[in-house]
Amino acid sequence: MSDVLQHECGIALIRLLKPFSYYVKKYGTPLYAMNKLYLLMEKQHNRGQDGAGVANIKFDVEPGTRYISRYRSVEKQPLPDIFGRIGAKFEEVRANHPDRLLDADWLRKNVAFTGELWLGHLRYGTYGGNSIEACHPFLRQNNWMTRNLVVAGNFNMTNVDELFDHLVEPGQHPKEKADTVTVMENIGHFLDEENEELYRRFRELGNSKEESSPLIAEHMDIARILRRSSKYWDGGYVMAGLLGHGDAFVLRDPAGIRPAYYYRDEEVLVVASERPPIQAAFNASLEQIQEIRPGHALIIKKNGKISEEVVKEPVQRLSCSFERIYFSRGSDADIYKERKELGRLLCTSILQSINNDVRNTVFSFIPNTAEVAFYGMINGIEDYLKEVKKRKIRQLGAAPTDEQLNEILSIRPRAEKVALKDAKLRTFITNDTDRGDMVAHVYDITHGSVRRGVDNLVVIDDSIVRGTTLKNSIIRMLDRLGPKKIVIVSSAPQIRYPDCYGIDMARIGDLVAFRAAIALLEEHDLEHIVDETYQRCKEQLELGVNEMKNFVRMIYQPFTAEQISKKIAEIVRPEGCQAELEIIFQKIEDLHSACPNHRGDWYFTGNYPTPGGNRVVSKAFINYVEGVNARAY
């Protein structure tokens, strides 16, 4: 994606299924779990660069002994910072107590981060500041082991205000209104109730206070706690939690909006937001990795029992298709195939745009995340050319010459790397005019790759959100190559509606497709549609969330997708651009064809997977009309 867009988050959980001493003896290091967690997190670095955090829990420690350890960081390189600090503890042992480095019992008693349960988190901030306090995992502390709670997640709730009120009503006083704190306190409230109910039960059966504690840990019903705490959650989420005594869980939303996968063998259970990190860290095959089912929680009891239980009844599966187009690692087997297919399906529109003139067209991609879709596009053009070659060869008759055949067989798509991003270039100029000129040089162009005034230049991007980078940098840079026509191709459809489930698209006025539709309404004297949409959105704010509809669709209804694409091209065309410019977007039906099991398409269609989405899009539109530059959730 050429636009800067913060998004998502990544989680990684490791539960050692054997005693700590087993791994020290077998692998000859006390860092087995730490190294695996580092790999899981580093391989998910695409999911979060604003900060990171790691928590660890030791089992069965003596009273008065620290058993929960946590580091968080918002340094420029948070993972090396965190794992460097953890590793330093063991380097200190190596320096001062070298004979203890492989003494598992001594390490557990004297060194932090030697527990059986690990939780890591990578953060992309979509709410709140980028401070250490905003980094997961969050910790809710208590002197009772079974009341300690560590939480980290990849999520966004659309109804934080409502959840906050549910906490305040019974008398709680949460320290802030951020969704992570609210969700953690929500779970913590019912964790407390579960503890109290079990405590009363075991006391009535004649158990002492000391005898009750291990019984509470053994009989704690994690699924019940999650059912009660998530009753009013509206959003997309994967929520991971550790309890002080050793239980753990990972809960996924009922529509499967956000992804979560797990792997288990005799030594470990592992959970991550994506499959390739698990495959890389544990050399696991695709078949060994399972997806946590929507609405289910993977529950890992301290005694090693693992189960997947229904917490919220699954609804229609609407896992995020944008995840497949851009955010997830392209090395996932399924995502790789889907992205290639997204590129291939664009070929008919591309060929129409260049009048089938493949000989005089250069094909490329920007940025690197669009590379897999580029391969699919090239494959599609090659398939077209195979039919062209067959036809031309048949027309030659029974005895074609080698020269004639070579002429035909030489026809192939001209694929070039026309632009490379200069990662070292930084812009320090604040004046808009001067800064715009600097931004145009963020990419280096490959001079001579395009024949001036002769070639068309087709460049595929994975998605176009705001269009600002296209206008300020990419198109200006491509135009310097001198193409006759520039065709920008998006492997995603037009992004028309804001997201509210974890991707930073909260303001509808930022979306170039929305700005294009507004411009068309003005050109066609249809501004009354803006007023009507505003009134309908305002009126329904008084309704229950389940009664709300997405009236913002009215903004787009008078126009075809092609009209909006044409207007987007006008908006992003920089002043002084010499080449003809066209922008092509993926069709919705082709998106569904390429990603048949991931039909969460609300960005493009406005079909939100939860009721809260309709409230968010209404509020986003109201903010736009009223000139309020604020998030809609």
N, C-alpha and C positions, 0 to 999 in steps of 0.2 A: 504494500500500500504506500503510495507516494505521500499521502498526508500523514502527519504525526498523530497517532491515536493511541491513547492509553487504554488498557483493557484487562479483563480477566485477572486471574491470580493462579498460582500453582501450589499444590500441596503434595507432601510426600510423608508417608507414615511407614515406619518399620517396627514390627514386633518380633523380637527374638523368641523363638519357640523352645529354646534350650537354655540352660544356665549360662551366664556370662563366661564362666570358666571353660565351657565347651569350645567357644570360638577362639579364646586365647590359645588353647592347646592345639586345636585343629589348624588354625591359620597363622599361628605364631605371632600374633599381634593383638593388642587390646583395642585396636582401632577398626576392627572389621565393620561394625555397624556404622561408625562415623564415616568411613570411606564410602560405604554404599549409599548413605544418605547424601553425601556430597555429590556423588555421581547423579543420583536421582534429581537433585536440585539444579545442578549445573546443566543437565540435559533438558531442563524445563525453564532455562533462563529466559527464553522467549516470552514466558508468561508473566514476568515481573522483574523490573530493574529499579524500582523506587526504594526497595528495602527488602530485608529478609529476616527470618527468625528461626531458631531451633530450640526445642524443649526436649528434656529427657527425664524419665522417671525410673528410679530403682525400686525393685520389689523387696519386700520382707526385710526392711532395715530396722535397726534398734530405735526405740523412742529417743528423741533428742538428736537424731542424726538427720542431716539434710538429705532429702530424696528426690526433690524436684530441682532441676537446673534449667536455666533459660538464658540464651543470648539473643539479642536483636541488634540490627545494624541498619543505618541509612547512609553508610559510607558510599563512595562512588562505586566501589566493588564490594558489596556487602557479603558475598559468599566467602571470598578469601579472608575477609576481616573476621567473620564468625568462626570459620573452621580453623583459621590460623590461631585464634585465641584458645579454641578447644585443644588443638594439637600442642600448643605451648605447655599445657598442663602435663602432657606426657613427656615432652622434651625435658621438662623440669625433673620428672621422675628419672628419666634416663641419665641426667647429669648428676643428680644428688643421691638417687637410690637405684642404681642400675640393676641390682639383684632383685628388685621388686617389679621390674617392668613387665614380667610375665606372671606375676603372682596375682591371680584373679581376685582372691579374697582380700588381699591387702589393698588392691586398687579400688575395689568397691567401697571399702571403708574410708579411704583417704583421698580419692580423686573423684571430682564431679564428672558427669557424662559417661558413667560406666553402667547405666541402667539398661533394662531390657526393652524399654518402650521409647520410641523416638517420633517426633513430629516436626516437620520442616515446612516453611511457608515462604513463598516469593510474592512480593506485593507490587501491584500496579495500583496507584491510588486513583480512585474515582470519586472519593468523598473525603473531606477533611484535608489537613495539611500533611506534608511529608516529614513528620517528626517521628522520633523513636516511639512515642506513645501510640502512634497509628499503626505500628508494625505488629503483625501476628507472630507467634501465638500470644493470645491474651491469657492472663492467669487470674483465677478467682481463688483466693487463698482462705484456708480455714485450718484450725488445729486438728480437726477430724480428717483423717486420710480420705475417707469416703465422700467428703464434701469439697475437696480440692478439685478444681476443674481447669483444664487447659484447652483452649479453643482456637482453631484456625480454620479459615474457609476460603473458598472461591465463590463469592455470592454477592448479590445485591437484593435487598428487600424493597418493595414498592410502598410498603405501609409502615415505615418506621414510627411515625407519629402514633398510629393505632397500637403498635406493640409497646411503645413507651407508656402509653396510657394504661395498658393492661398491667404493667409493672407498678405504676404509681397507685392504682386503685386499692391494692391490698396493703399499701403503706410503705412500699420500697422507695428508695431515693437514689436512682441511678446517677452516676457521677457525670454522665454526658449522654447526648442523644444520638450518637453515631450508631449505625446499624450493627457493627460488630459487638460493641458493648451491650446494646439492647438485647441482641440474640443470646449472648453469653449469660446475661443476668436472667433472661427468660428460662434458659436451660437450668441455670443455677437455682432458681426458685423452686422448680419441681424436683431437682436433685435434693434440695433441703427437705422438701415434703416427703420424698421417698425415704430418706434417712430417718425422719421423725416417725413415720408410720412403722418402719421395720424395727426401730428401737423400742417403740411401745409394745409391739407384738412379742419380741423376744424377752422383754422385761416381764410381761404378763405370763410368759411360759417359765419364769423362774431363773432366767439367765442374769448373771451379774453384768455391770456396765462393761467390765473388761472382756467378758465372754461374748457380749453382744456385738462388739466391733467387727470381729472376723465373720460373724454370721451375717451382719449387714452387707459386708463386701461380697460374700458368697451369693446372697439371695437378691441382690439389687437387680431390678428389672429395667435394664437400659432402654429397651424398646418402649416400655410404658412411659418412662420419663420423656422420651423423645416425642411420643404421640401427644402427650399433654402439652409439652412446650411448643411444638410446631403447629398446633391447632390453627392458629391465625396467621401463620407465615404466608406471605404472598411474594414470590420472587423466584429467581433461579439460584440454586445453591448446591454446593457440596460442602458439608459441614463436618469437620473432623474434631474429635474431642478425646482427651485423656482424663481419666480420673485418678486421683492420688494413689489409690490402693492398687491400680494396675489394669482396670477395665479400660476399653477403648471402643470408639465407634466412628463410622463415617456414614453420614446420611446424605442421600441424594433427593432432589426435588421430584415431585410426582410426574412432571412432564419430561424429565430427563434433560432439562435445558443445559445444565452444566455437566461436563464429563467426569467420570471417575472409573478407574480400573484397578484390579487387584490380582496378585499372584501369590501362590502359596506352595511351599515344598516342606520337607521335614524340618528345615532349620528356621525358616522365616515366613512371615506374612507381610506383604508389601502392598501399599496403596499409593497411586499417583494419579495426577490429572490426565496423563497421556500414557499410551502404551510403549512407544519407543524408549523412554527412559528406563522402564522396567526391563525391557529386552536387553538394553545395553548394560545395565548394572548387574543383572542376574543371569545373563545369557539364556533367557527364557524364550521359548517359541511362541508364536502368535496364538497357537491353540491352548497354551497353558495360562494365558492371561484372560481373565473374565471381566465383564463390565458389571459394575454395581447397578442393579435394576432400578429404574425410576420408582420413587416413593419408598424405597427399601433402605434399611440401614445394615451395613456390615458391622456386626458386633463381635468384639474379641474379649472374652472374659479373661480375668487374671489367671484362671486355672487352665487356659489354653483352648477352651471350647470356642469354636468359630461358627457363627450362623449369619444368615441373611434374612432379616425379618421385615415384614410390611409395617411401615410407620404411618404413611399417608397413602390412601388408595390411589394407585396409578391412574392417570388420565390419558388422553390422547398424547402419544409420544411426539414432542415437538422440540427435539434437541437442536441446538443452534447450528444453522447451516453456515453462518458467517465464520464459526469456528473452523469449519472444514475448508472454506475458501481461503482463509488467511492466517488465523491465529495459531492453530495447532502446528506441530512439526510436520513438515512434508514428508518425512521419512516413514511415517506410519503407512503400512501397506494399503489400507483402504483409502486414506486421504490422498495418497499419491495417485491412485487410479482415478479418484473423483476429480482432482485438479486437472489431470490430463484430459479427462472427458469434458470438463468445463471449457478448456481451450479448444478442443475439437469441435464442439457444438457451435462455436462462434464463426466457423469457416464460411458458412453460406452467406452470412451478413457481410463478412469481410470481402468475399469475392464480388458481391454486388457493389460494394463501395469502391473497389478498384477496377470495376468493369472487367473482371477476370484477367487483368493484365499482370500475370504473375512474373513474367520476364522482367518487367520494369518496376518491381516492388521489392523492397527490403523489409524483412520481418525481424523484430527484436522485442525486448522486454525491459520494463522498469517497474519496480525495483527487483532485487534478487528473489523476493518471495513469489514473484510471478513466473519464475523460471519453469516450474513444472507445467503450468498452464500453457506456457510458450511451446513446450515439447508437444503437447496435445494439439495445439494450433498447427504446428509444422506438420504433424502426422496427418491432420485433416487436409491440409493443402496438398500434401503428397498423394493422398487418396484421390483427390480431384485430378491431379496431374496424371495419375495412372490411367484414368479414363480418357483424358485428352490424348495421351500417347497412343493408347489402343486405337482411338479413332483415326489419328493421323497415319498410323502404320497401315491400317486397313485401306486408307485412301491411296496408298502408294502402289497398290496392286500386287501382283504375284512375284515380281523380281525387283525389290528395292535395292538400291546401292548402299554400300557401307556408309558413304558420306551422308546419304539421306537418313539412314537409321541413326547415325551418330548425332545428327542435328536434332532429331526428335528426342533421343534418349538423354541428351544433355539438358533438357528442360528440367529444372529443379527449383525449389524455393530458395531464395537467397537469404539465408539467416546470418545476421551479423550482431556483434556486441557493440551497439552504437553509443552506449553511455556507461560510465563507471562512476560510482559515487565516491567523492573525495571525502573520506571519513575524517581527515585531519583538518578540513577547512572549517573555521569558526567565524561567525560574524559578530563583530563588536560594535558596529555602527547602529545607532538608534534612529537616525533620520530615515523616514520611510523611503524617500527617493533613492538615496545612496544605498540603503540596505537592500532594496529590491534588485539593484544591479549586482550586488555581492551574492545574493541568494541564487541568481541565475547561474553561478559558477560552482554550485555545490556538486554538480556532476561534470566529469570530464567527458568530452565527446570524441568519438573515433573519426577523425577527419579522413575523407576519401572513401568512407564506407557507403556513401550515397552519391549517385551521379546528379550533380546540380541541374535542376530544371527538367530532369528526365524521370527520376524514380519517385514512386510513392513510398512512404515510410509508414509501416504498420507497427505499432508498439502496444504490447499487451500489459496491462496493469491488473492486479487482482481485484481492486475495488477503487471507486472514486467516492469520497465522502464529502469533503468540503470544497475540493477543487482549487484550493489556494496554492498548493505546491505545483499543480499543473500550470496555473496561470503565471505564477511568479518565477518559476524555475524551469520545469521540464519542457514545456512547449517552446519557450524562448530559446532554450538550449538546442532542441531538435531543429528548430527553424534555421539555426546557424549552419546546419549541414546542407541547406539548399534544396530540400525535397520539393517536388511539384505539389504533393498533397501529404498531409499528416493525418493518420487515422489512429486515434487512441481507442483501445479496446479494453473494456472492463469485463473480467470474468465473473463479476457479480452484477446482479441487476441494479437499477437505480435505487439508491438508499434514500427512502422518502420519509421515514418515521424514526423518532428517537428510540434508543434502547434504554432499558431500565433494569437490566439483569446482570450488569457487571462490566459493560463496555461503555467507554466514555463518549456517549452520544446523547447527552441530556437536553441540549438546546436545539430545537427544530430549525431555528433560523440559521444555524451553522451549515445545514445540509444544502448542497448546491442544487439538488433536484427540487427541494422545496422552494428555494429562491427562484428557480426557473419557472415553476408553476405559478408563483406569485406574479412574476414578470409577465407571463402570458395572460393571466387574469386582467392585469392592468391594460395590456395592449388590446384586449378584446372587450374592454368596457364591462368587465364582469366582477368589479370590486365588491359588488353586493354579496357575492359568495363568501368573501372573507368575513363580512359583517354577520351573515347568517350562521356561518360556522362558529364564529366567536360567541354569538348568543346561545347557540345550542350547547356549546362546551360549558359556558357559564351556568346555564340552567341545570345541567345534569350534575354539577358538583354537589348539589343538595341531595342527590339520589344515593342509594346504597351502591357500593362498588359493583355488585353483581348485576345491577340494572344499567350500568353505563355502557355507551357505545363509542366507537371510533368515528366521530363526525368529521375528523380532519380529512378523511377520504374525499370529502366534497371538493377540496381544493384541487385535486387531480382529475376529477371525473370529466370535466369538459374537454380534456386533451388526450391524444394518443401518446403512447410511450415515445414514438418517433418525434413528435412535436416537442416533447420535453427534452429529449436528447439534443435536438437541434438548438434549442434555447440554451442548454448547458454549454454547448460548444461556443455559442456567442459570449456567454458570461466568462468562460475561462480563456478565451482568445486574448492574448496579450496585445497591447498596442504595438503596432509596427510589424506584426507577424506577416510574412510574405506568402507563406504556403496556404493552400486551401486546408481547412480543418474540419474533420468529422469525428464525432464520438459515438461509439457503438457499445451498447450494454447487453449483457446476457438477458435472455428471455426467462420469465418466471418458470414456464413449463420446462425449459431446458435445465434450469437449476434443479428442479425436482427430478428430472431424468438422471442427472449426474449424481445427485445425492439422495437416492430414494428413501434412505432410512433416517434422514436428518432433515425434516421438513419444517423446522423452526424458521420461518421466513418473514417475521414481523417487521424487520427493517425495510423490507421491500413491499409488502402487501398490507401491513397494518393489522394482520391477524395475530394479535397478542396471545401468548399461551396461558396467561393468568388474567383474572379480572382487573388486577392492579395496573396492567398495561394500558387499558383504556383510560383510566384515571390519569396516568402519567402523560399520555399523549394529549389529552384535553388540557391539562395544566401547562404543558409545554407550549401549546398553541396560544393559550391565554397570555402567558408570559411574553410571547413574541408580539402579539397585538398591543399589549400594554407597555411594551418597551422595557420589560423587567429582565435584566441579564442575570438570571438565576437558574439553578437546576430545578427540574420539575419533580424531583423526589428527594 
